[in-house]
Amino acid sequence: MSFADLLASFIGRTVEIYFAMNPLIVGQLMSVDGCTFTVQINNTYYYSPPVTVTVVADEIAFVRIIA
């Protein structure tokens, strides 16, 4: 089982994505492709809609499944 296959089983759940050099991302896992996945995060502005972020799997340190 690959990392993408394992991560795909958690679609729809809240995840924390940790990077070696960048701040973490917290949001809902939306989709998983072979080497990328998308996460919907809440924007930090009060009235802004959620934002979808694409993450390259090679750039992450680890993923924590929250809920």
Secondary structure as GFF3:
##gff-version 3
##sequence-region A 1 67
A	DSSP	alpha_helix	3	8	.	.	.	ID=ss1
A	DSSP	beta_strand	14	19	.	.	.	ID=ss2
A	DSSP	beta_strand	25	32	.	.	.	ID=ss3
A	DSSP	beta_strand	36	41	.	.	.	ID=ss4
A	DSSP	beta_strand	51	56	.	.	.	ID=ss5
A	DSSP	three_ten_helix	57	59	.	.	.	ID=ss6
A	DSSP	beta_strand	60	65	.	.	.	ID=ss7
###
